[in-house]
Amino acid sequence: MKKLQGAQSYVYNIMDKLAPVREARAQKDDNWEEWGLEEVVENLQKYTDRNRLPDTHTPSNEVEKPVANQ
């Protein structure tokens, strides 16, 4: 039971570190302070699905490996 309570305390730390995300998610649910760890994960997944980061893996930043003599 103590592990569950410990995990629940991480919810506040996670939400505190994600200030812009927290505000966006809190606008969607007035009861965000009652979320458990599972709800935080679900809501972060929804947020990242809707707000994708740009793809930084492009050919311009690939490092070419030298070709070995055959």
CHARMM-style PDB file with segment names, atoms N, HN, CA, C and O in Angstrom:
ATOM      1  N   MET     1       0.822  -1.194   0.000  1.00  0.00      PROA
ATOM      2  CA  MET     1       0.000   0.000   0.000  1.00  0.00      PROA
ATOM      3  C   MET     1       0.870   1.265   0.000  1.00  0.00      PROA
ATOM      4  O   MET     1       0.509   2.273  -0.607  1.00  0.00      PROA
ATOM      5  N   LYS     2       2.007   1.201   0.680  1.00  0.00      PROA
ATOM      6  HN  LYS     2       2.300   0.382   1.173  1.00  0.00      PROA
ATOM      7  CA  LYS     2       2.884   2.369   0.724  1.00  0.00      PROA
ATOM      8  C   LYS     2       3.426   2.707  -0.655  1.00  0.00      PROA
ATOM      9  O   LYS     2       3.640   3.878  -0.969  1.00  0.00      PROA
ATOM     10  N   LYS     3       3.652   1.678  -1.489  1.00  0.00      PROA
ATOM     11  HN  LYS     3       3.477   0.726  -1.234  1.00  0.00      PROA
ATOM     12  CA  LYS     3       4.149   1.931  -2.839  1.00  0.00      PROA
ATOM     13  C   LYS     3       3.117   2.700  -3.652  1.00  0.00      PROA
ATOM     14  O   LYS     3       3.467   3.590  -4.427  1.00  0.00      PROA
ATOM     15  N   LEU     4       1.846   2.355  -3.474  1.00  0.00      PROA
ATOM     16  HN  LEU     4       1.561   1.632  -2.845  1.00  0.00      PROA
ATOM     17  CA  LEU     4       0.783   3.070  -4.181  1.00  0.00      PROA
ATOM     18  C   LEU     4       0.720   4.519  -3.747  1.00  0.00      PROA
ATOM     19  O   LEU     4       0.567   5.411  -4.581  1.00  0.00      PROA
ATOM     20  N   GLN     5       0.835   4.764  -2.471  1.00  0.00      PROA
ATOM     21  HN  GLN     5       0.959   4.040  -1.793  1.00  0.00      PROA
ATOM     22  CA  GLN     5       0.820   6.136  -1.977  1.00  0.00      PROA
ATOM     23  C   GLN     5       2.035   6.901  -2.477  1.00  0.00      PROA
ATOM     24  O   GLN     5       1.943   8.089  -2.783  1.00  0.00      PROA
ATOM     25  N   GLY     6       3.164   6.226  -2.560  1.00  0.00      PROA
ATOM     26  HN  GLY     6       3.238   5.260  -2.311  1.00  0.00      PROA
ATOM     27  CA  GLY     6       4.372   6.860  -3.085  1.00  0.00      PROA
ATOM     28  C   GLY     6       4.214   7.218  -4.546  1.00  0.00      PROA
ATOM     29  O   GLY     6       4.637   8.290  -4.977  1.00  0.00      PROA
ATOM     30  N   ALA     7       3.603   6.321  -5.314  1.00  0.00      PROA
ATOM     31  HN  ALA     7       3.259   5.450  -4.964  1.00  0.00      PROA
ATOM     32  CA  ALA     7       3.366   6.592  -6.734  1.00  0.00      PROA
ATOM     33  C   ALA     7       2.408   7.761  -6.896  1.00  0.00      PROA
ATOM     34  O   ALA     7       2.586   8.592  -7.786  1.00  0.00      PROA
ATOM     35  N   GLN     8       1.402   7.829  -6.049  1.00  0.00      PROA
ATOM     36  HN  GLN     8       1.258   7.154  -5.326  1.00  0.00      PROA
ATOM     37  CA  GLN     8       0.436   8.925  -6.125  1.00  0.00      PROA
ATOM     38  C   GLN     8       1.110  10.268  -5.867  1.00  0.00      PROA
ATOM     39  O   GLN     8       0.743  11.275  -6.473  1.00  0.00      PROA
ATOM     40  N   SER     9       2.089  10.286  -4.976  1.00  0.00      PROA
ATOM     41  HN  SER     9       2.387   9.468  -4.484  1.00  0.00      PROA
ATOM     42  CA  SER     9       2.771  11.553  -4.695  1.00  0.00      PROA
ATOM     43  C   SER     9       3.579  12.029  -5.895  1.00  0.00      PROA
ATOM     44  O   SER     9       3.844  13.224  -6.027  1.00  0.00      PROA
ATOM     45  N   TYR    10       3.974  11.109  -6.770  1.00  0.00      PROA
ATOM     46  HN  TYR    10       3.759  10.139  -6.664  1.00  0.00      PROA
ATOM     47  CA  TYR    10       4.694  11.500  -7.981  1.00  0.00      PROA
ATOM     48  C   TYR    10       3.808  12.264  -8.950  1.00  0.00      PROA
ATOM     49  O   TYR    10       4.311  13.033  -9.769  1.00  0.00      PROA
ATOM     50  N   VAL    11       2.498  12.066  -8.873  1.00  0.00      PROA
ATOM     51  HN  VAL    11       2.089  11.441  -8.208  1.00  0.00      PROA
ATOM     52  CA  VAL    11       1.577  12.769  -9.770  1.00  0.00      PROA
ATOM     53  C   VAL    11       1.781  14.272  -9.642  1.00  0.00      PROA
ATOM     54  O   VAL    11       1.873  14.971 -10.651  1.00  0.00      PROA
ATOM     55  N   TYR    12       1.851  14.772  -8.433  1.00  0.00      PROA
ATOM     56  HN  TYR    12       1.776  14.204  -7.613  1.00  0.00      PROA
ATOM     57  CA  TYR    12       2.015  16.207  -8.219  1.00  0.00      PROA
ATOM     58  C   TYR    12       3.372  16.690  -8.730  1.00  0.00      PROA
ATOM     59  O   TYR    12       3.467  17.773  -9.306  1.00  0.00      PROA
ATOM     60  N   ASN    13       4.415  15.897  -8.525  1.00  0.00      PROA
ATOM     61  HN  ASN    13       4.338  15.017  -8.056  1.00  0.00      PROA
ATOM     62  CA  ASN    13       5.738  16.274  -9.023  1.00  0.00      PROA
ATOM     63  C   ASN    13       5.770  16.305 -10.543  1.00  0.00      PROA
ATOM     64  O   ASN    13       6.332  17.225 -11.138  1.00  0.00      PROA
ATOM     65  N   ILE    14       5.172  15.310 -11.167  1.00  0.00      PROA
ATOM     66  HN  ILE    14       4.715  14.563 -10.684  1.00  0.00      PROA
ATOM     67  CA  ILE    14       5.137  15.258 -12.632  1.00  0.00      PROA
ATOM     68  C   ILE    14       4.379  16.454 -13.182  1.00  0.00      PROA
ATOM     69  O   ILE    14       4.858  17.136 -14.088  1.00  0.00      PROA
ATOM     70  N   MET    15       3.204  16.708 -12.638  1.00  0.00      PROA
ATOM     71  HN  MET    15       2.815  16.154 -11.901  1.00  0.00      PROA
ATOM     72  CA  MET    15       2.387  17.814 -13.133  1.00  0.00      PROA
ATOM     73  C   MET    15       3.071  19.154 -12.883  1.00  0.00      PROA
ATOM     74  O   MET    15       2.923  20.080 -13.680  1.00  0.00      PROA
ATOM     75  N   ASP    16       3.808  19.267 -11.797  1.00  0.00      PROA
ATOM     76  HN  ASP    16       3.928  18.515 -11.149  1.00  0.00      PROA
ATOM     77  CA  ASP    16       4.526  20.507 -11.506  1.00  0.00      PROA
ATOM     78  C   ASP    16       5.617  20.770 -12.543  1.00  0.00      PROA
ATOM     79  O   ASP    16       5.839  21.918 -12.928  1.00  0.00      PROA
ATOM     80  N   LYS    17       6.291  19.731 -12.991  1.00  0.00      PROA
ATOM     81  HN  LYS    17       6.110  18.798 -12.678  1.00  0.00      PROA
ATOM     82  CA  LYS    17       7.373  19.885 -13.967  1.00  0.00      PROA
ATOM     83  C   LYS    17       6.861  20.124 -15.383  1.00  0.00      PROA
ATOM     84  O   LYS    17       7.608  20.597 -16.239  1.00  0.00      PROA
ATOM     85  N   LEU    18       5.618  19.807 -15.633  1.00  0.00      PROA
ATOM     86  HN  LEU    18       5.011  19.423 -14.938  1.00  0.00      PROA
ATOM     87  CA  LEU    18       5.042  19.944 -16.975  1.00  0.00      PROA
ATOM     88  C   LEU    18       4.089  21.134 -17.040  1.00  0.00      PROA
ATOM     89  O   LEU    18       2.949  20.997 -17.482  1.00  0.00      PROA
ATOM     90  N   ALA    19       4.550  22.283 -16.608  1.00  0.00      PROA
ATOM     91  HN  ALA    19       5.477  22.394 -16.249  1.00  0.00      PROA
ATOM     92  CA  ALA    19       3.685  23.457 -16.474  1.00  0.00      PROA
ATOM     93  C   ALA    19       2.823  23.754 -17.704  1.00  0.00      PROA
ATOM     94  O   ALA    19       1.605  23.836 -17.548  1.00  0.00      PROA
ATOM     95  N   PRO    20       3.365  23.922 -18.911  1.00  0.00      PROA
ATOM     96  CA  PRO    20       2.498  24.230 -20.055  1.00  0.00      PROA
ATOM     97  C   PRO    20       1.534  23.093 -20.375  1.00  0.00      PROA
ATOM     98  O   PRO    20       0.383  23.328 -20.741  1.00  0.00      PROA
ATOM     99  N   VAL    21       2.008  21.871 -20.236  1.00  0.00      PROA
ATOM    100  HN  VAL    21       2.944  21.679 -19.939  1.00  0.00      PROA
ATOM    101  CA  VAL    21       1.155  20.712 -20.490  1.00  0.00      PROA
ATOM    102  C   VAL    21       0.088  20.626 -19.409  1.00  0.00      PROA
ATOM    103  O   VAL    21      -1.076  20.339 -19.688  1.00  0.00      PROA
ATOM    104  N   ARG    22       0.497  20.877 -18.185  1.00  0.00      PROA
ATOM    105  HN  ARG    22       1.443  21.111 -17.959  1.00  0.00      PROA
ATOM    106  CA  ARG    22      -0.446  20.818 -17.066  1.00  0.00      PROA
ATOM    107  C   ARG    22      -1.602  21.776 -17.288  1.00  0.00      PROA
ATOM    108  O   ARG    22      -2.761  21.420 -17.076  1.00  0.00      PROA
ATOM    109  N   GLU    23      -1.288  22.986 -17.715  1.00  0.00      PROA
ATOM    110  HN  GLU    23      -0.346  23.275 -17.887  1.00  0.00      PROA
ATOM    111  CA  GLU    23      -2.350  23.963 -17.931  1.00  0.00      PROA
ATOM    112  C   GLU    23      -3.287  23.527 -19.042  1.00  0.00      PROA
ATOM    113  O   GLU    23      -4.501  23.697 -18.933  1.00  0.00      PROA
ATOM    114  N   ALA    24      -2.737  22.968 -20.107  1.00  0.00      PROA
ATOM    115  HN  ALA    24      -1.751  22.829 -20.195  1.00  0.00      PROA
ATOM    116  CA  ALA    24      -3.577  22.501 -21.212  1.00  0.00      PROA
ATOM    117  C   ALA    24      -4.459  21.344 -20.769  1.00  0.00      PROA
ATOM    118  O   ALA    24      -5.635  21.291 -21.128  1.00  0.00      PROA
ATOM    119  N   ARG    25      -3.908  20.419 -19.995  1.00  0.00      PROA
ATOM    120  HN  ARG    25      -2.952  20.462 -19.703  1.00  0.00      PROA
ATOM    121  CA  ARG    25      -4.691  19.266 -19.546  1.00  0.00      PROA
ATOM    122  C   ARG    25      -5.684  19.674 -18.463  1.00  0.00      PROA
ATOM    123  O   ARG    25      -6.802  19.159 -18.426  1.00  0.00      PROA
ATOM    124  N   ALA    26      -5.291  20.591 -17.585  1.00  0.00      PROA
ATOM    125  HN  ALA    26      -4.384  21.009 -17.615  1.00  0.00      PROA
ATOM    126  CA  ALA    26      -6.181  21.018 -16.510  1.00  0.00      PROA
ATOM    127  C   ALA    26      -7.391  21.760 -17.053  1.00  0.00      PROA
ATOM    128  O   ALA    26      -8.460  21.730 -16.444  1.00  0.00      PROA
ATOM    129  N   GLN    27      -7.236  22.425 -18.191  1.00  0.00      PROA
ATOM    130  HN  GLN    27      -6.368  22.450 -18.686  1.00  0.00      PROA
ATOM    131  CA  GLN    27      -8.375  23.108 -18.805  1.00  0.00      PROA
ATOM    132  C   GLN    27      -9.418  22.111 -19.285  1.00  0.00      PROA
ATOM    133  O   GLN    27     -10.602  22.436 -19.372  1.00  0.00      PROA
ATOM    134  N   LYS    28      -8.982  20.909 -19.593  1.00  0.00      PROA
ATOM    135  HN  LYS    28      -8.020  20.645 -19.522  1.00  0.00      PROA
ATOM    136  CA  LYS    28      -9.893  19.870 -20.078  1.00  0.00      PROA
ATOM    137  C   LYS    28     -10.618  19.155 -18.942  1.00  0.00      PROA
ATOM    138  O   LYS    28     -11.693  18.594 -19.152  1.00  0.00      PROA
ATOM    139  N   ASP    29     -10.044  19.169 -17.747  1.00  0.00      PROA
ATOM    140  HN  ASP    29      -9.171  19.625 -17.576  1.00  0.00      PROA
ATOM    141  CA  ASP    29     -10.615  18.422 -16.630  1.00  0.00      PROA
ATOM    142  C   ASP    29     -10.399  19.200 -15.336  1.00  0.00      PROA
ATOM    143  O   ASP    29      -9.267  19.357 -14.877  1.00  0.00      PROA
ATOM    144  N   ASP    30     -11.485  19.682 -14.757  1.00  0.00      PROA
ATOM    145  HN  ASP    30     -12.404  19.554 -15.129  1.00  0.00      PROA
ATOM    146  CA  ASP    30     -11.388  20.457 -13.521  1.00  0.00      PROA
ATOM    147  C   ASP    30     -10.895  19.624 -12.337  1.00  0.00      PROA
ATOM    148  O   ASP    30     -10.412  20.177 -11.349  1.00  0.00      PROA
ATOM    149  N   ASN    31     -11.011  18.325 -12.431  1.00  0.00      PROA
ATOM    150  HN  ASN    31     -11.403  17.875 -13.234  1.00  0.00      PROA
ATOM    151  CA  ASN    31     -10.620  17.449 -11.323  1.00  0.00      PROA
ATOM    152  C   ASN    31      -9.231  16.850 -11.512  1.00  0.00      PROA
ATOM    153  O   ASN    31      -8.960  15.755 -11.019  1.00  0.00      PROA
ATOM    154  N   TRP    32      -8.356  17.548 -12.213  1.00  0.00      PROA
ATOM    155  HN  TRP    32      -8.576  18.437 -12.613  1.00  0.00      PROA
ATOM    156  CA  TRP    32      -7.033  16.989 -12.497  1.00  0.00      PROA
ATOM    157  C   TRP    32      -6.235  16.725 -11.228  1.00  0.00      PROA
ATOM    158  O   TRP    32      -5.362  15.857 -11.217  1.00  0.00      PROA
ATOM    159  N   GLU    33      -6.522  17.454 -10.171  1.00  0.00      PROA
ATOM    160  HN  GLU    33      -7.232  18.159 -10.180  1.00  0.00      PROA
ATOM    161  CA  GLU    33      -5.784  17.246  -8.921  1.00  0.00      PROA
ATOM    162  C   GLU    33      -6.110  15.902  -8.279  1.00  0.00      PROA
ATOM    163  O   GLU    33      -5.381  15.434  -7.404  1.00  0.00      PROA
ATOM    164  N   GLU    34      -7.195  15.287  -8.709  1.00  0.00      PROA
ATOM    165  HN  GLU    34      -7.787  15.667  -9.420  1.00  0.00      PROA
ATOM    166  CA  GLU    34      -7.585  13.984  -8.169  1.00  0.00      PROA
ATOM    167  C   GLU    34      -7.086  12.829  -9.030  1.00  0.00      PROA
ATOM    168  O   GLU    34      -7.341  11.668  -8.711  1.00  0.00      PROA
ATOM    169  N   TRP    35      -6.380  13.132 -10.117  1.00  0.00      PROA
ATOM    170  HN  TRP    35      -6.174  14.075 -10.377  1.00  0.00      PROA
ATOM    171  CA  TRP    35      -5.888  12.079 -11.006  1.00  0.00      PROA
ATOM    172  C   TRP    35      -4.909  11.180 -10.279  1.00  0.00      PROA
ATOM    173  O   TRP    35      -4.145  11.623  -9.421  1.00  0.00      PROA
ATOM    174  N   GLY    36      -4.950   9.925 -10.636  1.00  0.00      PROA
ATOM    175  HN  GLY    36      -5.570   9.565 -11.333  1.00  0.00      PROA
ATOM    176  CA  GLY    36      -3.925   8.982 -10.213  1.00  0.00      PROA
ATOM    177  C   GLY    36      -2.855   8.929 -11.295  1.00  0.00      PROA
ATOM    178  O   GLY    36      -2.943   9.627 -12.305  1.00  0.00      PROA
ATOM    179  N   LEU    37      -1.866   8.111 -11.078  1.00  0.00      PROA
ATOM    180  HN  LEU    37      -1.794   7.544 -10.258  1.00  0.00      PROA
ATOM    181  CA  LEU    37      -0.773   7.992 -12.036  1.00  0.00      PROA
ATOM    182  C   LEU    37      -1.285   7.501 -13.392  1.00  0.00      PROA
ATOM    183  O   LEU    37      -0.793   7.926 -14.437  1.00  0.00      PROA
ATOM    184  N   GLU    38      -2.267   6.612 -13.369  1.00  0.00      PROA
ATOM    185  HN  GLU    38      -2.667   6.266 -12.520  1.00  0.00      PROA
ATOM    186  CA  GLU    38      -2.839   6.093 -14.616  1.00  0.00      PROA
ATOM    187  C   GLU    38      -3.491   7.201 -15.438  1.00  0.00      PROA
ATOM    188  O   GLU    38      -3.316   7.244 -16.656  1.00  0.00      PROA
ATOM    189  N   GLU    39      -4.233   8.090 -14.801  1.00  0.00      PROA
ATOM    190  HN  GLU    39      -4.376   8.055 -13.812  1.00  0.00      PROA
ATOM    191  CA  GLU    39      -4.868   9.200 -15.512  1.00  0.00      PROA
ATOM    192  C   GLU    39      -3.838  10.178 -16.066  1.00  0.00      PROA
ATOM    193  O   GLU    39      -4.021  10.732 -17.150  1.00  0.00      PROA
ATOM    194  N   VAL    40      -2.757  10.388 -15.323  1.00  0.00      PROA
ATOM    195  HN  VAL    40      -2.607   9.938 -14.443  1.00  0.00      PROA
ATOM    196  CA  VAL    40      -1.694  11.271 -15.817  1.00  0.00      PROA
ATOM    197  C   VAL    40      -1.106  10.697 -17.097  1.00  0.00      PROA
ATOM    198  O   VAL    40      -0.927  11.415 -18.081  1.00  0.00      PROA
ATOM    199  N   VAL    41      -0.807   9.406 -17.082  1.00  0.00      PROA
ATOM    200  HN  VAL    41      -0.953   8.823 -16.283  1.00  0.00      PROA
ATOM    201  CA  VAL    41      -0.227   8.765 -18.262  1.00  0.00      PROA
ATOM    202  C   VAL    41      -1.193   8.833 -19.442  1.00  0.00      PROA
ATOM    203  O   VAL    41      -0.780   9.147 -20.558  1.00  0.00      PROA
ATOM    204  N   GLU    42      -2.468   8.544 -19.212  1.00  0.00      PROA
ATOM    205  HN  GLU    42      -2.804   8.288 -18.305  1.00  0.00      PROA
ATOM    206  CA  GLU    42      -3.466   8.604 -20.286  1.00  0.00      PROA
ATOM    207  C   GLU    42      -3.560  10.005 -20.871  1.00  0.00      PROA
ATOM    208  O   GLU    42      -3.602  10.166 -22.091  1.00  0.00      PROA
ATOM    209  N   ASN    43      -3.595  11.007 -20.024  1.00  0.00      PROA
ATOM    210  HN  ASN    43      -3.561  10.876 -19.033  1.00  0.00      PROA
ATOM    211  CA  ASN    43      -3.723  12.380 -20.499  1.00  0.00      PROA
ATOM    212  C   ASN    43      -2.461  12.867 -21.193  1.00  0.00      PROA
ATOM    213  O   ASN    43      -2.551  13.626 -22.158  1.00  0.00      PROA
ATOM    214  N   LEU    44      -1.298  12.455 -20.733  1.00  0.00      PROA
ATOM    215  HN  LEU    44      -1.225  11.839 -19.949  1.00  0.00      PROA
ATOM    216  CA  LEU    44      -0.062  12.821 -21.424  1.00  0.00      PROA
ATOM    217  C   LEU    44       0.001  12.157 -22.792  1.00  0.00      PROA
ATOM    218  O   LEU    44       0.494  12.747 -23.753  1.00  0.00      PROA
ATOM    219  N   GLN    45      -0.501  10.921 -22.878  1.00  0.00      PROA
ATOM    220  HN  GLN    45      -0.901  10.441 -22.097  1.00  0.00      PROA
ATOM    221  CA  GLN    45      -0.536  10.239 -24.172  1.00  0.00      PROA
ATOM    222  C   GLN    45      -1.448  10.988 -25.140  1.00  0.00      PROA
ATOM    223  O   GLN    45      -1.095  11.188 -26.302  1.00  0.00      PROA
ATOM    224  N   LYS    46      -2.613  11.399 -24.663  1.00  0.00      PROA
ATOM    225  HN  LYS    46      -2.900  11.237 -23.719  1.00  0.00      PROA
ATOM    226  CA  LYS    46      -3.533  12.175 -25.506  1.00  0.00      PROA
ATOM    227  C   LYS    46      -2.885  13.481 -25.954  1.00  0.00      PROA
ATOM    228  O   LYS    46      -3.014  13.880 -27.111  1.00  0.00      PROA
ATOM    229  N   TYR    47      -2.191  14.141 -25.034  1.00  0.00      PROA
ATOM    230  HN  TYR    47      -2.087  13.817 -24.094  1.00  0.00      PROA
ATOM    231  CA  TYR    47      -1.543  15.411 -25.366  1.00  0.00      PROA
ATOM    232  C   TYR    47      -0.470  15.217 -26.431  1.00  0.00      PROA
ATOM    233  O   TYR    47      -0.395  15.987 -27.389  1.00  0.00      PROA
ATOM    234  N   THR    48       0.358  14.190 -26.265  1.00  0.00      PROA
ATOM    235  HN  THR    48       0.297  13.564 -25.487  1.00  0.00      PROA
ATOM    236  CA  THR    48       1.427  13.971 -27.236  1.00  0.00      PROA
ATOM    237  C   THR    48       0.894  13.492 -28.577  1.00  0.00      PROA
ATOM    238  O   THR    48       1.502  13.756 -29.615  1.00  0.00      PROA
ATOM    239  N   ASP    49      -0.234  12.791 -28.570  1.00  0.00      PROA
ATOM    240  HN  ASP    49      -0.728  12.576 -27.727  1.00  0.00      PROA
ATOM    241  CA  ASP    49      -0.852  12.387 -29.840  1.00  0.00      PROA
ATOM    242  C   ASP    49      -1.326  13.607 -30.622  1.00  0.00      PROA
ATOM    243  O   ASP    49      -1.237  13.641 -31.850  1.00  0.00      PROA
ATOM    244  N   ARG    50      -1.823  14.594 -29.914  1.00  0.00      PROA
ATOM    245  HN  ARG    50      -1.895  14.566 -28.917  1.00  0.00      PROA
ATOM    246  CA  ARG    50      -2.369  15.792 -30.571  1.00  0.00      PROA
ATOM    247  C   ARG    50      -1.315  16.860 -30.831  1.00  0.00      PROA
ATOM    248  O   ARG    50      -1.506  17.709 -31.702  1.00  0.00      PROA
ATOM    249  N   ASN    51      -0.227  16.836 -30.108  1.00  0.00      PROA
ATOM    250  HN  ASN    51      -0.072  16.146 -29.401  1.00  0.00      PROA
ATOM    251  CA  ASN    51       0.812  17.863 -30.203  1.00  0.00      PROA
ATOM    252  C   ASN    51       2.163  17.208 -30.454  1.00  0.00      PROA
ATOM    253  O   ASN    51       3.042  17.218 -29.592  1.00  0.00      PROA
ATOM    254  N   ARG    52       2.311  16.659 -31.600  1.00  0.00      PROA
ATOM    255  HN  ARG    52       1.597  16.650 -32.300  1.00  0.00      PROA
ATOM    256  CA  ARG    52       3.544  15.940 -31.949  1.00  0.00      PROA
ATOM    257  C   ARG    52       4.733  16.889 -32.048  1.00  0.00      PROA
ATOM    258  O   ARG    52       4.602  18.042 -32.459  1.00  0.00      PROA
ATOM    259  N   LEU    53       5.887  16.375 -31.662  1.00  0.00      PROA
ATOM    260  HN  LEU    53       5.994  15.438 -31.328  1.00  0.00      PROA
ATOM    261  CA  LEU    53       7.128  17.116 -31.843  1.00  0.00      PROA
ATOM    262  C   LEU    53       7.564  16.971 -33.292  1.00  0.00      PROA
ATOM    263  O   LEU    53       7.289  15.954 -33.928  1.00  0.00      PROA
ATOM    264  N   PRO    54       8.240  17.982 -33.813  1.00  0.00      PROA
ATOM    265  CA  PRO    54       8.724  17.852 -35.195  1.00  0.00      PROA
ATOM    266  C   PRO    54       9.761  16.739 -35.287  1.00  0.00      PROA
ATOM    267  O   PRO    54      10.518  16.497 -34.348  1.00  0.00      PROA
ATOM    268  N   ASP    55       9.780  16.075 -36.426  1.00  0.00      PROA
ATOM    269  HN  ASP    55       9.165  16.273 -37.189  1.00  0.00      PROA
ATOM    270  CA  ASP    55      10.736  15.000 -36.651  1.00  0.00      PROA
ATOM    271  C   ASP    55      12.113  15.605 -36.892  1.00  0.00      PROA
ATOM    272  O   ASP    55      12.312  16.328 -37.868  1.00  0.00      PROA
ATOM    273  N   THR    56      13.052  15.318 -36.020  1.00  0.00      PROA
ATOM    274  HN  THR    56      12.891  14.730 -35.227  1.00  0.00      PROA
ATOM    275  CA  THR    56      14.389  15.903 -36.143  1.00  0.00      PROA
ATOM    276  C   THR    56      15.347  15.001 -36.901  1.00  0.00      PROA
ATOM    277  O   THR    56      16.486  15.387 -37.163  1.00  0.00      PROA
ATOM    278  N   HSD    57      14.902  13.817 -37.252  1.00  0.00      PROA
ATOM    279  HN  HSD    57      13.976  13.504 -37.039  1.00  0.00      PROA
ATOM    280  CA  HSD    57      15.762  12.887 -37.987  1.00  0.00      PROA
ATOM    281  C   HSD    57      15.591  13.126 -39.480  1.00  0.00      PROA
ATOM    282  O   HSD    57      14.665  12.614 -40.109  1.00  0.00      PROA
ATOM    283  N   THR    58      16.492  13.902 -40.021  1.00  0.00      PROA
ATOM    284  HN  THR    58      17.244  14.318 -39.510  1.00  0.00      PROA
ATOM    285  CA  THR    58      16.452  14.207 -41.451  1.00  0.00      PROA
ATOM    286  C   THR    58      17.776  13.809 -42.078  1.00  0.00      PROA
ATOM    287  O   THR    58      18.772  13.658 -41.370  1.00  0.00      PROA
ATOM    288  N   PRO    59      17.804  13.638 -43.388  1.00  0.00      PROA
ATOM    289  CA  PRO    59      19.065  13.264 -44.039  1.00  0.00      PROA
ATOM    290  C   PRO    59      20.186  14.271 -43.795  1.00  0.00      PROA
ATOM    291  O   PRO    59      21.359  13.896 -43.825  1.00  0.00      PROA
ATOM    292  N   SER    60      19.857  15.527 -43.558  1.00  0.00      PROA
ATOM    293  HN  SER    60      18.905  15.832 -43.534  1.00  0.00      PROA
ATOM    294  CA  SER    60      20.900  16.538 -43.371  1.00  0.00      PROA
ATOM    295  C   SER    60      21.686  16.349 -42.077  1.00  0.00      PROA
ATOM    296  O   SER    60      22.809  16.840 -41.964  1.00  0.00      PROA
ATOM    297  N   ASN    61      21.119  15.652 -41.107  1.00  0.00      PROA
ATOM    298  HN  ASN    61      20.206  15.254 -41.198  1.00  0.00      PROA
ATOM    299  CA  ASN    61      21.864  15.464 -39.861  1.00  0.00      PROA
ATOM    300  C   ASN    61      22.357  14.026 -39.684  1.00  0.00      PROA
ATOM    301  O   ASN    61      22.809  13.657 -38.600  1.00  0.00      PROA
ATOM    302  N   GLU    62      22.275  13.223 -40.726  1.00  0.00      PROA
ATOM    303  HN  GLU    62      21.908  13.522 -41.607  1.00  0.00      PROA
ATOM    304  CA  GLU    62      22.807  11.873 -40.655  1.00  0.00      PROA
ATOM    305  C   GLU    62      24.319  11.897 -40.856  1.00  0.00      PROA
ATOM    306  O   GLU    62      24.845  12.681 -41.647  1.00  0.00      PROA
ATOM    307  N   VAL    63      24.984  11.049 -40.146  1.00  0.00      PROA
ATOM    308  HN  VAL    63      24.557  10.413 -39.503  1.00  0.00      PROA
ATOM    309  CA  VAL    63      26.435  10.938 -40.269  1.00  0.00      PROA
ATOM    310  C   VAL    63      26.727   9.769 -41.192  1.00  0.00      PROA
ATOM    311  O   VAL    63      26.269   8.650 -40.960  1.00  0.00      PROA
ATOM    312  N   GLU    64      27.490  10.037 -42.236  1.00  0.00      PROA
ATOM    313  HN  GLU    64      27.862  10.946 -42.424  1.00  0.00      PROA
ATOM    314  CA  GLU    64      27.841   8.972 -43.168  1.00  0.00      PROA
ATOM    315  C   GLU    64      29.038   8.205 -42.634  1.00  0.00      PROA
ATOM    316  O   GLU    64      30.022   8.794 -42.187  1.00  0.00      PROA
ATOM    317  N   LYS    65      28.940   6.887 -42.685  1.00  0.00      PROA
ATOM    318  HN  LYS    65      28.140   6.409 -43.048  1.00  0.00      PROA
ATOM    319  CA  LYS    65      30.044   6.042 -42.254  1.00  0.00      PROA
ATOM    320  C   LYS    65      30.995   5.851 -43.426  1.00  0.00      PROA
ATOM    321  O   LYS    65      30.558   5.708 -44.568  1.00  0.00      PROA
ATOM    322  N   PRO    66      32.284   5.849 -43.148  1.00  0.00      PROA
ATOM    323  CA  PRO    66      33.235   5.627 -44.242  1.00  0.00      PROA
ATOM    324  C   PRO    66      33.077   4.215 -44.804  1.00  0.00      PROA
ATOM    325  O   PRO    66      32.831   3.261 -44.066  1.00  0.00      PROA
ATOM    326  N   VAL    67      33.221   4.106 -46.102  1.00  0.00      PROA
ATOM    327  HN  VAL    67      33.421   4.881 -46.701  1.00  0.00      PROA
ATOM    328  CA  VAL    67      33.111   2.816 -46.769  1.00  0.00      PROA
ATOM    329  C   VAL    67      34.458   2.114 -46.679  1.00  0.00      PROA
ATOM    330  O   VAL    67      35.493   2.687 -47.022  1.00  0.00      PROA
ATOM    331  N   ALA    68      34.437   0.869 -46.216  1.00  0.00      PROA
ATOM    332  HN  ALA    68      33.597   0.404 -45.938  1.00  0.00      PROA
ATOM    333  CA  ALA    68      35.685   0.106 -46.093  1.00  0.00      PROA
ATOM    334  C   ALA    68      36.145  -0.352 -47.470  1.00  0.00      PROA
ATOM    335  O   ALA    68      35.330  -0.661 -48.340  1.00  0.00      PROA
ATOM    336  N   ASN    69      37.452  -0.391 -47.656  1.00  0.00      PROA
ATOM    337  HN  ASN    69      38.114  -0.140 -46.950  1.00  0.00      PROA
ATOM    338  CA  ASN    69      38.003  -0.896 -48.926  1.00  0.00      PROA
ATOM    339  C   ASN    69      37.693  -2.378 -49.055  1.00  0.00      PROA
ATOM    340  O   ASN    69      37.901  -3.155 -48.124  1.00  0.00      PROA
ATOM    341  N   GLN    70      37.196  -2.751 -50.215  1.00  0.00      PROA
ATOM    342  HN  GLN    70      37.026  -2.119 -50.972  1.00  0.00      PROA
ATOM    343  CA  GLN    70      36.841  -4.159 -50.402  1.00  0.00      PROA
ATOM    344  C   GLN    70      37.738  -4.833 -51.369  1.00  0.00      PROA
ATOM    345  OT1 GLN    70      37.573  -6.023 -51.638  1.00  0.00      PROA
TER     346      GLN     70
END
